[in-house]
Amino acid sequence: MLNNAFVLHSMMIKKAEIVVRLKNQETEMLQLAQEIELAKRRYSLSQESLKKYETLQENGYVSPAQTQQKQEDLIDLGVRVSSLTRTRLQLQANRLNLEAELAALSNTLSTDLAQLQRAQAVLKQEVAENSNRKASLITAPQPGTITTITYQ
């Protein structure tokens, strides 16, 4: 009975830990989504800025080096968006793993409890068999004293 309570308690603790990790990931996902939106907006603004610089370069108002700098900024922002998107995919995969772990935890709990119940039943049976072996009453056909017992 004590083992059942211990197993149940440890499983409840594991479940609570997984639920907390899932909540933390949800918060992280929301923050990451906002960050991705801001990075995409910044990328879009950088595209517009590059187009303006290209027009200004065609008209001779800015140097090709300045336009190239804007192109490099645009590439950097594209890399940032890609990196954030990859991080989001990793978080989603991690979330799926945690959800699978949570589902497996309930299966493990029921399996462990069933094994403990089987072990208790076996122990009870052994206790009953051992108590029967301690003393055996035999009714003698006539009164007297036993000198030797032969077991076949």
Legacy VTK file of the C-alpha trace (Angstrom):
# vtk DataFile Version 3.0
C-alpha trace
ASCII
DATASET POLYDATA
POINTS 152 float
0.000 0.000 0.000
2.877 2.316 0.842
4.534 1.529 -2.502
1.315 2.394 -4.333
1.209 5.765 -2.608
4.882 6.378 -3.351
4.512 5.504 -7.043
1.396 7.640 -7.340
3.091 10.558 -5.585
6.201 10.392 -7.782
4.060 10.195 -10.934
2.037 13.210 -9.794
5.264 15.163 -9.265
6.515 14.215 -12.746
3.176 15.185 -14.248
3.250 18.564 -12.500
6.797 19.170 -13.767
5.781 18.374 -17.347
2.717 20.635 -17.100
4.904 23.496 -15.846
7.359 22.926 -18.697
4.476 22.951 -21.187
3.177 26.247 -19.769
6.655 27.772 -19.944
6.963 26.648 -23.550
3.581 28.159 -24.373
4.772 31.499 -22.987
8.010 31.178 -24.941
6.053 30.369 -28.115
3.923 33.490 -27.711
6.995 35.668 -27.223
8.692 34.035 -30.181
5.632 34.616 -32.376
5.746 38.319 -31.517
9.453 38.415 -32.233
8.940 36.718 -35.598
6.234 39.217 -36.551
8.489 42.130 -35.641
11.390 40.624 -37.603
9.141 40.119 -40.646
7.933 43.701 -40.402
11.498 44.926 -40.147
12.441 42.772 -43.161
9.593 44.309 -45.150
10.694 47.819 -44.203
14.243 46.947 -45.185
13.025 45.789 -48.607
11.264 49.121 -49.124
14.364 50.991 -47.983
16.521 49.006 -50.418
14.173 49.853 -53.303
14.423 53.544 -52.420
18.210 53.341 -52.239
18.318 51.586 -55.625
16.230 54.416 -57.109
18.473 57.015 -55.467
21.567 55.226 -56.799
20.132 55.194 -60.330
19.662 58.947 -60.063
23.172 59.421 -58.664
22.222 60.551 -55.149
23.826 57.641 -53.254
26.862 55.485 -53.903
26.707 51.793 -54.828
28.402 51.035 -51.481
25.435 52.512 -49.617
23.013 50.426 -51.668
25.130 47.351 -51.060
24.992 48.050 -47.308
21.199 48.080 -47.505
21.291 44.766 -49.387
23.485 43.267 -46.662
21.089 44.559 -43.994
18.226 42.904 -45.854
20.114 39.595 -46.012
20.901 39.797 -42.271
17.239 40.370 -41.497
16.276 37.421 -43.712
18.701 35.217 -41.792
17.188 36.458 -38.523
13.653 35.573 -39.671
14.846 32.122 -40.769
16.585 31.552 -37.450
13.500 32.552 -35.474
11.339 30.278 -37.624
13.728 27.377 -37.006
13.600 28.067 -33.255
9.798 27.994 -33.418
9.902 24.601 -35.155
12.249 23.269 -32.471
9.914 24.504 -29.746
6.962 22.840 -31.442
8.870 19.544 -31.664
9.828 19.845 -28.017
6.205 20.495 -27.111
5.119 17.368 -28.962
7.741 15.377 -27.065
6.488 16.730 -23.743
2.889 15.911 -24.638
3.935 12.369 -25.588
5.844 12.061 -22.324
2.769 13.194 -20.430
0.606 10.618 -22.198
3.180 7.886 -21.566
3.288 8.846 -17.909
-0.316 7.798 -17.337
0.371 4.460 -19.066
3.442 3.962 -16.900
1.433 4.746 -13.789
-1.229 2.172 -14.549
1.421 -0.430 -15.426
3.387 0.224 -12.238
0.257 0.088 -10.098
-0.801 -3.198 -11.711
2.635 -4.690 -11.055
2.511 -3.577 -7.429
-0.950 -5.081 -6.994
0.253 -8.381 -8.479
3.262 -8.377 -6.155
0.973 -7.732 -3.171
-1.278 -10.600 -4.188
1.709 -12.949 -4.513
2.969 -11.899 -1.095
-0.425 -12.449 0.495
-0.600 -15.894 -1.070
2.882 -16.767 0.186
2.018 -15.553 3.682
-1.082 -17.728 3.677
0.880 -20.765 2.426
3.638 -20.241 4.995
1.190 -19.902 7.859
-0.393 -23.198 6.791
3.026 -24.894 6.781
3.876 -23.818 10.321
1.445 -26.134 11.990
-0.382 -29.118 10.694
-2.828 -30.934 12.904
-3.054 -34.646 12.397
-5.621 -36.689 14.195
-4.125 -39.938 15.463
-6.164 -43.109 15.220
-5.335 -43.860 18.885
-3.853 -41.989 21.836
-0.075 -42.229 22.284
3.326 -40.557 21.864
5.004 -39.968 18.512
8.632 -41.040 18.427
9.493 -40.613 14.732
7.888 -38.949 11.728
8.668 -40.374 8.334
8.040 -38.173 5.334
7.684 -39.699 1.904
LINES 1 153
152 0 1 2 3 4 5 6 7 8 9 10 11 12 13 14 15 16 17 18 19 20 21 22 23 24 25 26 27 28 29 30 31 32 33 34 35 36 37 38 39 40 41 42 43 44 45 46 47 48 49 50 51 52 53 54 55 56 57 58 59 60 61 62 63 64 65 66 67 68 69 70 71 72 73 74 75 76 77 78 79 80 81 82 83 84 85 86 87 88 89 90 91 92 93 94 95 96 97 98 99 100 101 102 103 104 105 106 107 108 109 110 111 112 113 114 115 116 117 118 119 120 121 122 123 124 125 126 127 128 129 130 131 132 133 134 135 136 137 138 139 140 141 142 143 144 145 146 147 148 149 150 151
